[in-house]
Amino acid sequence: MTHLLSLVVCMAGISWLLLLAASLIRAQAWTPAGMRYAMGNRDQAPADTAFAGRAERTARNTLENFVLFAALALVAHVSGVQSPRIAQGAELFFWSRLVFIAVYYLGIPYLRTLVWGVGVVGLGMMASALA
């Protein structure tokens, strides 16, 4: 497996973990009532906390951006394009997403947007290498 595909697999795992974490945080699954909610039909959702909202938005944003990253990485792999810009863009995207997750969970607004922009630059590098 190439390094590029390894990053895709890692991002898939991270995306899944974030979705799981957001669900557990929202349900407060570490409490008995939260565990019942998490294992039930989820008809009566508990009130959102600020942290639960950030966790959910982090997961959704990561999933949305992962789709773009995976598409670019898979097109590059299938077409056999091995540009250094693709590798550098993929690395930039991957590491900026890890920082983005931490910054968003901590609730640091302006830095979050700046780090998100760095990830977009990584996607742009990948896309420009495919054009």
N, CA, C and O atoms as CSV, one atom per row, in Angstrom:
chain,resi,resn,atom,element,x,y,z
A,1,MET,N,N,0.841,-1.175,0.000
A,1,MET,CA,C,0.000,0.000,0.000
A,1,MET,C,C,0.887,1.240,0.000
A,1,MET,O,O,1.883,1.306,0.720
A,2,THR,N,N,0.512,2.215,-0.815
A,2,THR,CA,C,1.286,3.451,-0.887
A,2,THR,C,C,1.037,4.312,0.351
A,2,THR,O,O,0.072,4.114,1.090
A,3,HIS,N,N,1.930,5.262,0.548
A,3,HIS,CA,C,1.767,6.187,1.673
A,3,HIS,C,C,0.481,7.000,1.512
A,3,HIS,O,O,-0.211,7.269,2.494
A,4,LEU,N,N,0.163,7.388,0.287
A,4,LEU,CA,C,-1.053,8.154,0.026
A,4,LEU,C,C,-2.289,7.360,0.450
A,4,LEU,O,O,-3.180,7.897,1.108
A,5,LEU,N,N,-2.341,6.094,0.074
A,5,LEU,CA,C,-3.484,5.265,0.467
A,5,LEU,C,C,-3.502,5.019,1.972
A,5,LEU,O,O,-4.573,4.893,2.565
A,6,SER,N,N,-2.337,4.950,2.591
A,6,SER,CA,C,-2.286,4.823,4.054
A,6,SER,C,C,-2.914,6.033,4.728
A,6,SER,O,O,-3.608,5.897,5.736
A,7,LEU,N,N,-2.672,7.221,4.170
A,7,LEU,CA,C,-3.289,8.427,4.724
A,7,LEU,C,C,-4.805,8.399,4.562
A,7,LEU,O,O,-5.536,8.863,5.438
A,8,VAL,N,N,-5.275,7.855,3.445
A,8,VAL,CA,C,-6.723,7.731,3.231
A,8,VAL,C,C,-7.316,6.796,4.290
A,8,VAL,O,O,-8.351,7.101,4.884
A,9,VAL,N,N,-6.664,5.675,4.516
A,9,VAL,CA,C,-7.151,4.718,5.517
A,9,VAL,C,C,-7.128,5.348,6.908
A,9,VAL,O,O,-8.074,5.186,7.680
A,10,CYS,N,N,-6.063,6.057,7.227
A,10,CYS,CA,C,-5.979,6.726,8.532
A,10,CYS,C,C,-7.088,7.764,8.692
A,10,CYS,O,O,-7.707,7.856,9.752
A,11,MET,N,N,-7.336,8.539,7.650
A,11,MET,CA,C,-8.405,9.547,7.716
A,11,MET,C,C,-9.767,8.886,7.853
A,11,MET,O,O,-10.641,9.415,8.541
A,12,ALA,N,N,-9.965,7.742,7.212
A,12,ALA,CA,C,-11.233,7.012,7.359
A,12,ALA,C,C,-11.414,6.599,8.821
A,12,ALA,O,O,-12.496,6.757,9.387
A,13,GLY,N,N,-10.361,6.075,9.422
A,13,GLY,CA,C,-10.421,5.679,10.829
A,13,GLY,C,C,-10.665,6.854,11.754
A,13,GLY,O,O,-11.468,6.765,12.684
A,14,ILE,N,N,-9.976,7.951,11.502
A,14,ILE,CA,C,-10.154,9.151,12.320
A,14,ILE,C,C,-11.579,9.679,12.177
A,14,ILE,O,O,-12.199,10.067,13.166
A,15,SER,N,N,-12.093,9.695,10.966
A,15,SER,CA,C,-13.465,10.162,10.736
A,15,SER,C,C,-14.460,9.308,11.500
A,15,SER,O,O,-15.374,9.833,12.135
A,16,TRP,N,N,-14.287,7.997,11.442
A,16,TRP,CA,C,-15.184,7.099,12.161
A,16,TRP,C,C,-15.089,7.323,13.670
A,16,TRP,O,O,-16.112,7.374,14.352
A,17,LEU,N,N,-13.865,7.459,14.196
A,17,LEU,CA,C,-13.695,7.693,15.631
A,17,LEU,C,C,-14.342,9.003,16.070
A,17,LEU,O,O,-14.928,9.077,17.150
A,18,LEU,N,N,-14.237,10.034,15.236
A,18,LEU,CA,C,-14.856,11.313,15.578
A,18,LEU,C,C,-16.377,11.214,15.590
A,18,LEU,O,O,-17.032,11.796,16.454
A,19,LEU,N,N,-16.937,10.480,14.633
A,19,LEU,CA,C,-18.388,10.274,14.631
A,19,LEU,C,C,-18.826,9.514,15.876
A,19,LEU,O,O,-19.836,9.855,16.492
A,20,LEU,N,N,-18.076,8.496,16.243
A,20,LEU,CA,C,-18.376,7.720,17.437
A,20,LEU,C,C,-18.245,8.589,18.693
A,20,LEU,O,O,-19.115,8.571,19.563
A,21,ALA,N,N,-17.160,9.339,18.774
A,21,ALA,CA,C,-16.939,10.199,19.941
A,21,ALA,C,C,-18.050,11.237,20.068
A,21,ALA,O,O,-18.554,11.477,21.165
A,22,ALA,N,N,-18.432,11.851,18.952
A,22,ALA,CA,C,-19.494,12.862,19.001
A,22,ALA,C,C,-20.790,12.261,19.518
A,22,ALA,O,O,-21.502,12.884,20.306
A,23,SER,N,N,-21.090,11.056,19.074
A,23,SER,CA,C,-22.309,10.383,19.520
A,23,SER,C,C,-22.255,10.084,21.018
A,23,SER,O,O,-23.224,10.317,21.740
A,24,LEU,N,N,-21.131,9.575,21.470
A,24,LEU,CA,C,-20.993,9.235,22.888
A,24,LEU,C,C,-20.972,10.479,23.771
A,24,LEU,O,O,-21.516,10.466,24.876
A,25,ILE,N,N,-20.348,11.548,23.291
A,25,ILE,CA,C,-20.309,12.796,24.057
A,25,ILE,C,C,-21.713,13.384,24.160
A,25,ILE,O,O,-22.131,13.815,25.235
A,26,ARG,N,N,-22.431,13.402,23.060
A,26,ARG,CA,C,-23.792,13.949,23.080
A,26,ARG,C,C,-24.682,13.143,24.011
A,26,ARG,O,O,-25.480,13.715,24.753
A,27,ALA,N,N,-24.557,11.821,23.980
A,27,ALA,CA,C,-25.384,10.954,24.820
A,27,ALA,C,C,-24.931,10.953,26.278
A,27,ALA,O,O,-25.657,10.496,27.161
A,28,GLN,N,N,-23.736,11.463,26.524
A,28,GLN,CA,C,-23.107,11.360,27.840
A,28,GLN,C,C,-23.107,9.886,28.263
A,28,GLN,O,O,-23.573,9.525,29.344
A,29,ALA,N,N,-22.570,9.060,27.377
A,29,ALA,CA,C,-22.636,7.606,27.518
A,29,ALA,C,C,-21.870,7.070,28.716
A,29,ALA,O,O,-21.981,5.881,29.015
A,30,TRP,N,N,-21.111,7.878,29.401
A,30,TRP,CA,C,-20.394,7.432,30.592
A,30,TRP,C,C,-21.310,7.442,31.824
A,30,TRP,O,O,-20.911,6.988,32.896
A,31,THR,N,N,-22.537,7.960,31.671
A,31,THR,CA,C,-23.511,7.935,32.759
A,31,THR,C,C,-24.524,6.823,32.504
A,31,THR,O,O,-24.709,6.415,31.358
A,32,PRO,N,N,-25.183,6.324,33.550
A,32,PRO,CA,C,-26.199,5.285,33.325
A,32,PRO,C,C,-27.323,5.741,32.382
A,32,PRO,O,O,-27.729,4.990,31.495
A,33,ALA,N,N,-27.822,6.963,32.571
A,33,ALA,CA,C,-28.886,7.464,31.693
A,33,ALA,C,C,-28.370,7.625,30.264
A,33,ALA,O,O,-29.081,7.324,29.305
A,34,GLY,N,N,-27.148,8.093,30.127
A,34,GLY,CA,C,-26.549,8.258,28.807
A,34,GLY,C,C,-26.330,6.933,28.103
A,34,GLY,O,O,-26.511,6.826,26.890
A,35,MET,N,N,-25.939,5.926,28.866
A,35,MET,CA,C,-25.741,4.597,28.286
A,35,MET,C,C,-27.074,4.029,27.799
A,35,MET,O,O,-27.139,3.417,26.733
A,36,ARG,N,N,-28.138,4.233,28.583
A,36,ARG,CA,C,-29.458,3.766,28.140
A,36,ARG,C,C,-29.876,4.480,26.861
A,36,ARG,O,O,-30.418,3.865,25.943
A,37,TYR,N,N,-29.618,5.786,26.809
A,37,TYR,CA,C,-29.955,6.548,25.603
A,37,TYR,C,C,-29.138,6.052,24.405
A,37,TYR,O,O,-29.680,5.830,23.323
A,38,ALA,N,N,-27.836,5.883,24.613
A,38,ALA,CA,C,-26.948,5.468,23.520
A,38,ALA,C,C,-27.307,4.087,22.981
A,38,ALA,O,O,-27.142,3.823,21.790
A,39,MET,N,N,-27.792,3.216,23.844
A,39,MET,CA,C,-28.124,1.865,23.411
A,39,MET,C,C,-29.597,1.719,23.031
A,39,MET,O,O,-30.029,0.649,22.600
A,40,GLY,N,N,-30.355,2.782,23.188
A,40,GLY,CA,C,-31.780,2.730,22.874
A,40,GLY,C,C,-32.074,3.266,21.482
A,40,GLY,O,O,-31.199,3.310,20.617
A,41,ASN,N,N,-33.312,3.670,21.285
A,41,ASN,CA,C,-33.762,4.183,19.988
A,41,ASN,C,C,-33.455,5.666,19.785
A,41,ASN,O,O,-33.663,6.198,18.694
A,42,ARG,N,N,-32.977,6.317,20.800
A,42,ARG,CA,C,-32.580,7.729,20.746
A,42,ARG,C,C,-33.743,8.646,20.381
A,42,ARG,O,O,-33.580,9.610,19.633
A,43,ASP,N,N,-34.899,8.335,20.912
A,43,ASP,CA,C,-36.084,9.144,20.635
A,43,ASP,C,C,-36.057,10.469,21.388
A,43,ASP,O,O,-36.479,11.490,20.845
A,44,GLN,N,N,-35.580,10.475,22.605
A,44,GLN,CA,C,-35.568,11.669,23.455
A,44,GLN,C,C,-34.117,12.106,23.683
A,44,GLN,O,O,-33.492,11.702,24.664
A,45,ALA,N,N,-33.594,12.916,22.792
A,45,ALA,CA,C,-32.193,13.338,22.880
A,45,ALA,C,C,-31.988,14.277,24.062
A,45,ALA,O,O,-32.819,15.148,24.318
A,46,PRO,N,N,-30.878,14.099,24.784
A,46,PRO,CA,C,-30.573,15.039,25.866
A,46,PRO,C,C,-30.182,16.395,25.279
A,46,PRO,O,O,-29.797,16.496,24.115
A,47,ALA,N,N,-30.287,17.418,26.096
A,47,ALA,CA,C,-29.909,18.756,25.647
A,47,ALA,C,C,-28.430,18.779,25.280
A,47,ALA,O,O,-27.595,18.169,25.948
A,48,ASP,N,N,-28.131,19.490,24.214
A,48,ASP,CA,C,-26.742,19.609,23.768
A,48,ASP,C,C,-25.952,20.511,24.711
A,48,ASP,O,O,-26.445,21.545,25.163
A,49,THR,N,N,-24.732,20.109,24.995
A,49,THR,CA,C,-23.797,20.994,25.670
A,49,THR,C,C,-22.953,21.671,24.595
A,49,THR,O,O,-22.959,21.247,23.440
A,50,ALA,N,N,-22.236,22.709,24.971
A,50,ALA,CA,C,-21.365,23.385,23.999
A,50,ALA,C,C,-20.312,22.417,23.462
A,50,ALA,O,O,-20.014,22.413,22.267
A,51,PHE,N,N,-19.755,21.602,24.345
A,51,PHE,CA,C,-18.722,20.645,23.923
A,51,PHE,C,C,-19.299,19.587,22.992
A,51,PHE,O,O,-18.661,19.209,22.009
A,52,ALA,N,N,-20.501,19.108,23.296
A,52,ALA,CA,C,-21.140,18.107,22.423
A,52,ALA,C,C,-21.389,18.693,21.043
A,52,ALA,O,O,-21.216,18.007,20.035
A,53,GLY,N,N,-21.790,19.945,20.990
A,53,GLY,CA,C,-21.993,20.603,19.699
A,53,GLY,C,C,-20.704,20.714,18.913
A,53,GLY,O,O,-20.684,20.474,17.706
A,54,ARG,N,N,-19.619,21.080,19.599
A,54,ARG,CA,C,-18.319,21.170,18.919
A,54,ARG,C,C,-17.868,19.803,18.436
A,54,ARG,O,O,-17.332,19.679,17.335
A,55,ALA,N,N,-18.079,18.777,19.248
A,55,ALA,CA,C,-17.678,17.423,18.844
A,55,ALA,C,C,-18.451,16.994,17.605
A,55,ALA,O,O,-17.883,16.397,16.691
A,56,GLU,N,N,-19.742,17.296,17.573
A,56,GLU,CA,C,-20.547,16.928,16.405
A,56,GLU,C,C,-20.123,17.706,15.162
A,56,GLU,O,O,-20.020,17.135,14.076
A,57,ARG,N,N,-19.879,19.001,15.315
A,57,ARG,CA,C,-19.450,19.805,14.161
A,57,ARG,C,C,-18.060,19.397,13.683
A,57,ARG,O,O,-17.785,19.418,12.483
A,58,THR,N,N,-17.184,19.027,14.614
A,58,THR,CA,C,-15.853,18.540,14.235
A,58,THR,C,C,-15.970,17.272,13.405
A,58,THR,O,O,-15.314,17.134,12.372
A,59,ALA,N,N,-16.802,16.354,13.857
A,59,ALA,CA,C,-16.980,15.088,13.133
A,59,ALA,C,C,-17.569,15.342,11.748
A,59,ALA,O,O,-17.100,14.779,10.759
A,60,ARG,N,N,-18.589,16.184,11.676
A,60,ARG,CA,C,-19.236,16.456,10.387
A,60,ARG,C,C,-18.271,17.145,9.431
A,60,ARG,O,O,-18.202,16.787,8.255
A,61,ASN,N,N,-17.526,18.133,9.926
A,61,ASN,CA,C,-16.572,18.847,9.082
A,61,ASN,C,C,-15.466,17.914,8.601
A,61,ASN,O,O,-15.047,17.992,7.446
A,62,THR,N,N,-14.996,17.042,9.469
A,62,THR,CA,C,-13.951,16.099,9.082
A,62,THR,C,C,-14.463,15.137,8.023
A,62,THR,O,O,-13.759,14.835,7.060
A,63,LEU,N,N,-15.684,14.658,8.198
A,63,LEU,CA,C,-16.262,13.745,7.216
A,63,LEU,C,C,-16.428,14.440,5.862
A,63,LEU,O,O,-16.116,13.855,4.824
A,64,GLU,N,N,-16.915,15.675,5.867
A,64,GLU,CA,C,-17.094,16.420,4.615
A,64,GLU,C,C,-15.764,16.624,3.898
A,64,GLU,O,O,-15.681,16.467,2.679
A,65,ASN,N,N,-14.736,16.968,4.644
A,65,ASN,CA,C,-13.431,17.196,4.033
A,65,ASN,C,C,-12.739,15.893,3.651
A,65,ASN,O,O,-11.971,15.855,2.689
A,66,PHE,N,N,-13.009,14.828,4.400
A,66,PHE,CA,C,-12.442,13.529,4.059
A,66,PHE,C,C,-12.921,13.057,2.692
A,66,PHE,O,O,-12.153,12.467,1.931
A,67,VAL,N,N,-14.176,13.314,2.383
A,67,VAL,CA,C,-14.710,12.918,1.076
A,67,VAL,C,C,-13.889,13.564,-0.042
A,67,VAL,O,O,-13.541,12.899,-1.017
A,68,LEU,N,N,-13.583,14.837,0.092
A,68,LEU,CA,C,-12.790,15.537,-0.930
A,68,LEU,C,C,-11.370,14.979,-0.991
A,68,LEU,O,O,-10.828,14.742,-2.071
A,69,PHE,N,N,-10.785,14.777,0.175
A,69,PHE,CA,C,-9.426,14.236,0.239
A,69,PHE,C,C,-9.355,12.843,-0.386
A,69,PHE,O,O,-8.470,12.560,-1.194
A,70,ALA,N,N,-10.294,11.980,-0.005
A,70,ALA,CA,C,-10.290,10.614,-0.530
A,70,ALA,C,C,-10.458,10.614,-2.042
A,70,ALA,O,O,-9.789,9.852,-2.739
A,71,ALA,N,N,-11.348,11.464,-2.557
A,71,ALA,CA,C,-11.555,11.524,-4.009
A,71,ALA,C,C,-10.265,11.921,-4.720
A,71,ALA,O,O,-9.882,11.291,-5.706
A,72,LEU,N,N,-9.595,12.956,-4.229
A,72,LEU,CA,C,-8.350,13.405,-4.865
A,72,LEU,C,C,-7.255,12.341,-4.752
A,72,LEU,O,O,-6.543,12.070,-5.719
A,73,ALA,N,N,-7.128,11.747,-3.577
A,73,ALA,CA,C,-6.089,10.739,-3.374
A,73,ALA,C,C,-6.339,9.511,-4.242
A,73,ALA,O,O,-5.405,8.967,-4.833
A,74,LEU,N,N,-7.582,9.076,-4.320
A,74,LEU,CA,C,-7.886,7.883,-5.109
A,74,LEU,C,C,-7.738,8.136,-6.601
A,74,LEU,O,O,-7.280,7.256,-7.330
A,75,VAL,N,N,-8.116,9.317,-7.067
A,75,VAL,CA,C,-7.913,9.654,-8.479
A,75,VAL,C,C,-6.415,9.686,-8.793
A,75,VAL,O,O,-5.982,9.180,-9.828
A,76,ALA,N,N,-5.633,10.278,-7.900
A,76,ALA,CA,C,-4.184,10.313,-8.110
A,76,ALA,C,C,-3.614,8.904,-8.164
A,76,ALA,O,O,-2.781,8.600,-9.018
A,77,HIS,N,N,-4.053,8.053,-7.265
A,77,HIS,CA,C,-3.535,6.684,-7.221
A,77,HIS,C,C,-3.938,5.900,-8.474
A,77,HIS,O,O,-3.097,5.262,-9.107
A,78,VAL,N,N,-5.212,5.949,-8.824
A,78,VAL,CA,C,-5.707,5.173,-9.962
A,78,VAL,C,C,-5.087,5.659,-11.271
A,78,VAL,O,O,-4.791,4.856,-12.156
A,79,SER,N,N,-4.892,6.966,-11.393
A,79,SER,CA,C,-4.329,7.497,-12.633
A,79,SER,C,C,-2.803,7.401,-12.668
A,79,SER,O,O,-2.187,7.695,-13.693
A,80,GLY,N,N,-2.195,6.994,-11.562
A,80,GLY,CA,C,-0.749,6.818,-11.528
A,80,GLY,C,C,0.043,8.107,-11.406
A,80,GLY,O,O,1.249,8.119,-11.656
A,81,VAL,N,N,-0.613,9.186,-11.028
A,81,VAL,CA,C,0.083,10.467,-10.856
A,81,VAL,C,C,0.853,10.413,-9.542
A,81,VAL,O,O,0.275,10.207,-8.475
A,82,GLN,N,N,2.168,10.601,-9.640
A,82,GLN,CA,C,3.009,10.557,-8.444
A,82,GLN,C,C,3.799,11.851,-8.318
A,82,GLN,O,O,5.029,11.847,-8.311
A,83,SER,N,N,3.085,12.933,-8.221
A,83,SER,CA,C,3.701,14.242,-8.089
A,83,SER,C,C,4.052,14.510,-6.628
A,83,SER,O,O,3.305,14.129,-5.726
A,84,PRO,N,N,5.189,15.165,-6.397
A,84,PRO,CA,C,5.509,15.558,-5.016
A,84,PRO,C,C,4.438,16.467,-4.419
A,84,PRO,O,O,4.235,16.473,-3.205
A,85,ARG,N,N,3.748,17.240,-5.274
A,85,ARG,CA,C,2.680,18.116,-4.767
A,85,ARG,C,C,1.524,17.317,-4.193
A,85,ARG,O,O,0.891,17.744,-3.228
A,86,ILE,N,N,1.246,16.171,-4.775
A,86,ILE,CA,C,0.170,15.333,-4.234
A,86,ILE,C,C,0.573,14.821,-2.858
A,86,ILE,O,O,-0.213,14.886,-1.913
A,87,ALA,N,N,1.782,14.320,-2.746
A,87,ALA,CA,C,2.256,13.801,-1.456
A,87,ALA,C,C,2.313,14.911,-0.407
A,87,ALA,O,O,1.876,14.721,0.728
A,88,GLN,N,N,2.853,16.066,-0.790
A,88,GLN,CA,C,2.951,17.175,0.159
A,88,GLN,C,C,1.572,17.702,0.542
A,88,GLN,O,O,1.326,18.014,1.708
A,89,GLY,N,N,0.678,17.802,-0.433
A,89,GLY,CA,C,-0.675,18.264,-0.158
A,89,GLY,C,C,-1.412,17.304,0.758
A,89,GLY,O,O,-2.131,17.727,1.663
A,90,ALA,N,N,-1.233,16.013,0.524
A,90,ALA,CA,C,-1.877,15.005,1.366
A,90,ALA,C,C,-1.356,15.073,2.795
A,90,ALA,O,O,-2.130,15.005,3.749
A,91,GLU,N,N,-0.048,15.205,2.938
A,91,GLU,CA,C,0.542,15.333,4.275
A,91,GLU,C,C,0.047,16.598,4.964
A,91,GLU,O,O,-0.318,16.566,6.139
A,92,LEU,N,N,0.035,17.710,4.237
A,92,LEU,CA,C,-0.434,18.973,4.799
A,92,LEU,C,C,-1.891,18.852,5.244
A,92,LEU,O,O,-2.256,19.308,6.327
A,93,PHE,N,N,-2.715,18.240,4.406
A,93,PHE,CA,C,-4.124,18.042,4.760
A,93,PHE,C,C,-4.241,17.175,6.006
A,93,PHE,O,O,-4.945,17.536,6.949
A,94,PHE,N,N,-3.560,16.040,6.018
A,94,PHE,CA,C,-3.677,15.089,7.121
A,94,PHE,C,C,-3.281,15.732,8.455
A,94,PHE,O,O,-4.039,15.668,9.423
A,95,TRP,N,N,-2.110,16.343,8.507
A,95,TRP,CA,C,-1.640,16.903,9.777
A,95,TRP,C,C,-2.451,18.120,10.192
A,95,TRP,O,O,-2.672,18.341,11.383
A,96,SER,N,N,-2.892,18.905,9.229
A,96,SER,CA,C,-3.730,20.058,9.598
A,96,SER,C,C,-5.071,19.584,10.148
A,96,SER,O,O,-5.639,20.236,11.024
A,97,ARG,N,N,-5.589,18.457,9.648
A,97,ARG,CA,C,-6.847,17.926,10.186
A,97,ARG,C,C,-6.675,17.491,11.641
A,97,ARG,O,O,-7.570,17.711,12.457
A,98,LEU,N,N,-5.546,16.882,11.974
A,98,LEU,CA,C,-5.314,16.492,13.362
A,98,LEU,C,C,-5.271,17.711,14.275
A,98,LEU,O,O,-5.828,17.701,15.373
A,99,VAL,N,N,-4.602,18.761,13.805
A,99,VAL,CA,C,-4.556,20.000,14.589
A,99,VAL,C,C,-5.958,20.614,14.660
A,99,VAL,O,O,-6.373,21.089,15.717
A,100,PHE,N,N,-6.680,20.607,13.547
A,100,PHE,CA,C,-8.040,21.141,13.498
A,100,PHE,C,C,-8.930,20.468,14.540
A,100,PHE,O,O,-9.690,21.138,15.240
A,101,ILE,N,N,-8.834,19.157,14.639
A,101,ILE,CA,C,-9.660,18.409,15.594
A,101,ILE,C,C,-9.390,18.904,17.014
A,101,ILE,O,O,-10.321,19.199,17.763
A,102,ALA,N,N,-8.133,18.990,17.372
A,102,ALA,CA,C,-7.783,19.448,18.723
A,102,ALA,C,C,-8.246,20.878,18.965
A,102,ALA,O,O,-8.814,21.182,20.014
A,103,VAL,N,N,-8.005,21.750,18.000
A,103,VAL,CA,C,-8.365,23.160,18.156
A,103,VAL,C,C,-9.882,23.334,18.236
A,103,VAL,O,O,-10.375,24.147,19.019
A,104,TYR,N,N,-10.618,22.575,17.432
A,104,TYR,CA,C,-12.084,22.680,17.458
A,104,TYR,C,C,-12.635,22.135,18.777
A,104,TYR,O,O,-13.531,22.737,19.369
A,105,TYR,N,N,-12.112,21.011,19.236
A,105,TYR,CA,C,-12.559,20.464,20.527
A,105,TYR,C,C,-12.295,21.454,21.658
A,105,TYR,O,O,-13.099,21.575,22.582
A,106,LEU,N,N,-11.170,22.160,21.584
A,106,LEU,CA,C,-10.834,23.145,22.615
A,106,LEU,C,C,-11.635,24.437,22.468
A,106,LEU,O,O,-11.679,25.243,23.397
A,107,GLY,N,N,-12.265,24.642,21.317
A,107,GLY,CA,C,-13.114,25.812,21.117
A,107,GLY,C,C,-12.349,27.089,20.835
A,107,GLY,O,O,-12.737,28.152,21.319
A,108,ILE,N,N,-11.270,27.015,20.061
A,108,ILE,CA,C,-10.468,28.199,19.727
A,108,ILE,C,C,-10.899,28.673,18.335
A,108,ILE,O,O,-10.441,28.121,17.335
A,109,PRO,N,N,-11.774,29.689,18.251
A,109,PRO,CA,C,-12.434,30.002,16.977
A,109,PRO,C,C,-11.542,30.455,15.830
A,109,PRO,O,O,-11.607,29.844,14.763
A,110,TYR,N,N,-10.730,31.463,15.974
A,110,TYR,CA,C,-9.986,31.996,14.825
A,110,TYR,C,C,-8.883,31.052,14.377
A,110,TYR,O,O,-8.635,30.897,13.181
A,111,LEU,N,N,-8.231,30.429,15.331
A,111,LEU,CA,C,-7.187,29.462,14.994
A,111,LEU,C,C,-7.794,28.275,14.249
A,111,LEU,O,O,-7.189,27.743,13.318
A,112,ARG,N,N,-9.004,27.861,14.666
A,112,ARG,CA,C,-9.691,26.754,14.000
A,112,ARG,C,C,-9.852,27.045,12.513
A,112,ARG,O,O,-9.567,26.186,11.678
A,113,THR,N,N,-10.303,28.242,12.178
A,113,THR,CA,C,-10.513,28.608,10.782
A,113,THR,C,C,-9.189,28.667,10.025
A,113,THR,O,O,-9.116,28.249,8.869
A,114,LEU,N,N,-8.167,29.173,10.654
A,114,LEU,CA,C,-6.842,29.241,10.026
A,114,LEU,C,C,-6.321,27.829,9.722
A,114,LEU,O,O,-5.811,27.575,8.631
A,115,VAL,N,N,-6.450,26.927,10.678
A,115,VAL,CA,C,-5.974,25.557,10.476
A,115,VAL,C,C,-6.813,24.860,9.404
A,115,VAL,O,O,-6.275,24.105,8.594
A,116,TRP,N,N,-8.118,25.105,9.391
A,116,TRP,CA,C,-8.975,24.548,8.342
A,116,TRP,C,C,-8.471,25.027,6.969
A,116,TRP,O,O,-8.419,24.246,6.019
A,117,GLY,N,N,-8.104,26.301,6.872
A,117,GLY,CA,C,-7.588,26.860,5.624
A,117,GLY,C,C,-6.314,26.176,5.173
A,117,GLY,O,O,-6.106,25.981,3.975
A,118,VAL,N,N,-5.462,25.811,6.111
A,118,VAL,CA,C,-4.239,25.084,5.761
A,118,VAL,C,C,-4.598,23.748,5.114
A,118,VAL,O,O,-3.973,23.342,4.133
A,119,GLY,N,N,-5.597,23.069,5.659
A,119,GLY,CA,C,-6.042,21.815,5.060
A,119,GLY,C,C,-6.581,22.006,3.653
A,119,GLY,O,O,-6.353,21.173,2.775
A,120,VAL,N,N,-7.296,23.101,3.438
A,120,VAL,CA,C,-7.823,23.410,2.105
A,120,VAL,C,C,-6.672,23.664,1.132
A,120,VAL,O,O,-6.748,23.276,-0.034
A,121,VAL,N,N,-5.621,24.305,1.599
A,121,VAL,CA,C,-4.435,24.505,0.756
A,121,VAL,C,C,-3.860,23.143,0.355
A,121,VAL,O,O,-3.468,22.951,-0.796
A,122,GLY,N,N,-3.810,22.205,1.294
A,122,GLY,CA,C,-3.341,20.853,0.972
A,122,GLY,C,C,-4.186,20.204,-0.106
A,122,GLY,O,O,-3.655,19.582,-1.026
A,123,LEU,N,N,-5.521,20.348,0.003
A,123,LEU,CA,C,-6.406,19.809,-1.038
A,123,LEU,C,C,-6.159,20.500,-2.371
A,123,LEU,O,O,-6.173,19.860,-3.423
A,124,GLY,N,N,-5.933,21.807,-2.321
A,124,GLY,CA,C,-5.646,22.564,-3.549
A,124,GLY,C,C,-4.351,22.100,-4.199
A,124,GLY,O,O,-4.270,22.008,-5.424
A,125,MET,N,N,-3.355,21.813,-3.404
A,125,MET,CA,C,-2.093,21.302,-3.943
A,125,MET,C,C,-2.321,19.978,-4.659
A,125,MET,O,O,-1.786,19.744,-5.743
A,126,MET,N,N,-3.111,19.128,-4.049
A,126,MET,CA,C,-3.402,17.832,-4.657
A,126,MET,C,C,-4.165,18.005,-5.959
A,126,MET,O,O,-3.841,17.374,-6.965
A,127,ALA,N,N,-5.186,18.868,-5.938
A,127,ALA,CA,C,-6.010,19.090,-7.128
A,127,ALA,C,C,-5.192,19.694,-8.269
A,127,ALA,O,O,-5.349,19.312,-9.429
A,128,SER,N,N,-4.318,20.640,-7.926
A,128,SER,CA,C,-3.519,21.292,-8.974
A,128,SER,C,C,-2.537,20.318,-9.630
A,128,SER,O,O,-2.188,20.473,-10.800
A,129,ALA,N,N,-2.099,19.321,-8.875
A,129,ALA,CA,C,-1.187,18.326,-9.437
A,129,ALA,C,C,-1.919,17.371,-10.375
A,129,ALA,O,O,-1.295,16.721,-11.214
A,130,LEU,N,N,-3.230,17.287,-10.236
A,130,LEU,CA,C,-4.021,16.401,-11.098
A,130,LEU,C,C,-4.501,17.095,-12.363
A,130,LEU,O,O,-4.900,16.441,-13.327
A,131,ALA,N,N,-4.461,18.415,-12.356
A,131,ALA,CA,C,-4.995,19.168,-13.510
A,131,ALA,C,C,-4.104,19.061,-14.719
A,131,ALA,O,O,-4.410,19.634,-15.765
